[in-house]
């Protein structure tokens, strides 16, 4: 997971860190990044999708499963 996070563009990484690690309000993070709240949510969704794909690709390459 850490490797997948490091592969994200800095802005997307900052959004995920602020939202999920620092538990900051999206509107405050968006204001700090000088983007609209709707753009914040688009970038957040994009970042989560990238993480999901990177993690799933890694699992498949290792021949494993996520255990669902």
Backbone as JSON, one array per atom type, in Angstrom:
{
  "sequence": "XXXXXXXXXXXXXXXXXXXXXXXXXXXXXXXXXXXXXXXXXXXXXXXXXXXXXXXXXXXXXXXXXXXX",
  "N": [[0.82, -1.18, 0.0], [1.92, 1.25, 0.79], [3.82, 1.67, -1.22], [2.13, 2.02, -3.39], [0.86, 4.41, -2.68], [3.05, 6.14, -2.81], [3.39, 6.27, -5.51], [1.45, 7.9, -6.47], [0.47, 11.09, -7.87], [1.69, 14.12, -6.37], [-0.31, 15.97, -5.48], [-2.64, 14.38, -5.3], [-1.79, 12.54, -3.41], [-1.45, 14.26, -1.24], [-4.1, 15.0, -0.79], [-5.3, 12.55, 0.0], [-3.78, 11.98, 2.3], [-4.36, 14.21, 3.96], [-7.12, 13.9, 4.27], [-7.6, 11.22, 5.18], [-5.55, 10.45, 6.96], [-4.9, 12.69, 8.52], [-7.42, 13.49, 9.14], [-8.81, 15.79, 8.21], [-11.12, 18.37, 7.24], [-12.69, 18.21, 4.08], [-13.37, 20.65, 2.74], [-11.61, 22.5, 3.86], [-9.13, 21.48, 3.13], [-9.34, 21.64, 0.36], [-9.49, 24.42, 0.07], [-6.95, 25.14, 1.0], [-5.38, 23.97, -0.98], [-6.18, 25.49, -3.02], [-8.29, 24.84, -4.77], [-11.52, 24.0, -6.15], [-14.22, 22.61, -4.2], [-15.6, 20.6, -5.54], [-13.7, 19.83, -7.42], [-11.76, 18.88, -5.69], [-13.08, 16.56, -4.73], [-13.24, 15.08, -7.11], [-10.49, 14.63, -7.6], [-9.89, 13.18, -5.31], [-11.45, 10.87, -5.67], [-10.27, 9.92, -8.01], [-7.67, 9.39, -7.07], [-8.17, 7.34, -5.2], [-9.11, 5.39, -6.93], [-6.79, 4.94, -8.44], [-5.08, 3.9, -6.44], [-6.49, 1.58, -5.78], [-6.32, 0.14, -8.23], [-3.51, -0.15, -8.44], [-2.89, -1.66, -6.15], [-4.45, -3.97, -6.58], [-3.29, -4.89, -8.98], [-0.74, -5.52, -8.02], [-1.34, -7.58, -6.23], [-2.36, -9.5, -8.0], [-0.08, -9.97, -9.57], [1.53, -11.21, -7.73], [0.22, -13.51, -7.44], [-1.71, -13.89, -5.56], [-4.62, -13.38, -3.47], [-7.17, -11.12, -2.3], [-8.66, -12.09, -0.3], [-11.43, -11.91, -0.15]],
  "CA": [[0.0, 0.0, 0.0], [2.81, 2.41, 0.86], [4.39, 1.87, -2.56], [1.07, 2.56, -4.24], [0.71, 5.82, -2.31], [4.21, 6.88, -3.31], [3.29, 6.38, -6.96], [0.46, 8.91, -6.81], [0.92, 12.47, -7.99], [1.77, 14.77, -5.06], [-1.59, 16.57, -5.08], [-3.54, 13.31, -4.89], [-1.24, 12.02, -2.16], [-1.76, 15.25, -0.2], [-5.53, 14.92, -0.51], [-5.56, 11.34, 0.79], [-3.14, 12.13, 3.61], [-5.12, 15.18, 4.75], [-8.46, 13.39, 4.53], [-7.68, 9.95, 5.9], [-4.55, 10.34, 8.04], [-5.01, 13.86, 9.39], [-8.86, 13.67, 9.4], [-9.17, 17.19, 7.98], [-12.33, 18.62, 6.47], [-12.42, 18.4, 2.66], [-13.43, 22.06, 2.3], [-10.39, 23.17, 4.31], [-8.03, 20.99, 2.3], [-9.55, 22.24, -0.96], [-9.11, 25.84, 0.16], [-5.49, 25.19, 1.12], [-4.82, 23.62, -2.29], [-6.74, 26.47, -3.96], [-9.13, 24.17, -5.77], [-12.91, 23.94, -5.71], [-14.57, 21.39, -3.47], [-15.94, 19.56, -6.52], [-12.43, 19.34, -7.98], [-11.18, 18.08, -4.61], [-13.71, 15.25, -4.72], [-12.82, 14.37, -8.32], [-9.12, 14.17, -7.39], [-9.93, 12.14, -4.28], [-11.98, 9.66, -6.32], [-9.22, 9.48, -8.94], [-6.58, 8.83, -6.26], [-8.63, 6.06, -4.65], [-9.12, 4.45, -8.06], [-5.4, 4.58, -8.75], [-4.6, 3.02, -5.36], [-7.17, 0.29, -5.95], [-5.72, -0.56, -9.37], [-2.12, -0.51, -8.13], [-2.89, -2.76, -5.15], [-4.96, -5.19, -7.23], [-2.26, -5.35, -9.91], [0.32, -6.13, -7.23], [-1.87, -8.85, -5.71], [-2.42, -10.44, -9.11], [1.28, -10.31, -9.96], [2.06, -12.12, -6.71], [-0.56, -14.74, -7.48], [-2.53, -14.0, -4.36], [-5.98, -12.84, -3.48], [-7.42, -10.21, -1.2], [-9.36, -12.84, 0.74], [-12.85, -11.58, -0.06]],
  "C": [[0.88, 1.26, 0.0], [3.42, 2.71, -0.51], [3.36, 2.47, -3.5], [0.85, 4.04, -3.95], [1.85, 6.66, -2.86], [4.16, 7.09, -4.82], [2.27, 7.43, -7.4], [1.11, 10.26, -7.05], [0.83, 13.16, -6.61], [0.42, 15.34, -4.59], [-2.57, 15.5, -4.6], [-3.09, 12.7, -3.57], [-1.58, 12.96, -1.01], [-3.24, 15.19, 0.2], [-5.84, 13.7, 0.35], [-4.98, 11.45, 2.19], [-3.97, 13.05, 4.51], [-6.48, 14.62, 5.17], [-8.46, 12.19, 5.47], [-6.67, 9.79, 7.03], [-4.74, 11.47, 9.05], [-6.46, 14.18, 9.75], [-9.31, 15.12, 9.26], [-10.42, 17.28, 7.11], [-11.98, 18.86, 5.0], [-12.43, 19.87, 2.22], [-12.19, 22.83, 2.72], [-9.19, 22.76, 3.46], [-8.13, 21.61, 0.9], [-9.13, 23.71, -0.96], [-7.6, 26.0, 0.22], [-4.82, 24.91, -0.22], [-5.29, 24.57, -3.39], [-7.45, 25.81, -5.14], [-10.56, 24.17, -5.24], [-13.16, 22.62, -4.97], [-14.93, 20.27, -4.44], [-14.68, 18.98, -7.16], [-11.7, 18.48, -6.95], [-11.75, 16.66, -4.64], [-13.37, 14.43, -5.96], [-11.41, 13.81, -8.15], [-9.07, 13.06, -6.35], [-10.4, 10.81, -4.89], [-10.94, 9.06, -7.27], [-8.08, 8.8, -8.18], [-6.95, 7.46, -5.7], [-8.67, 5.0, -5.75], [-7.73, 4.0, -8.44], [-4.83, 3.61, -7.71], [-5.19, 1.63, -5.53], [-6.52, -0.52, -7.08], [-4.3, -1.02, -9.07], [-2.05, -1.69, -7.16], [-3.38, -4.05, -5.8], [-3.96, -5.75, -8.23], [-1.15, -6.07, -9.16], [-0.11, -7.49, -6.7], [-1.89, -9.9, -6.83], [-1.03, -10.88, -9.56], [1.91, -11.31, -8.99], [1.3, -13.43, -6.66], [-1.45, -14.95, -6.28], [-3.94, -13.52, -4.58], [-6.12, -11.9, -2.3], [-8.21, -10.89, -0.08], [-10.82, -12.47, 0.89], [-13.66, -12.81, -0.33]]
}
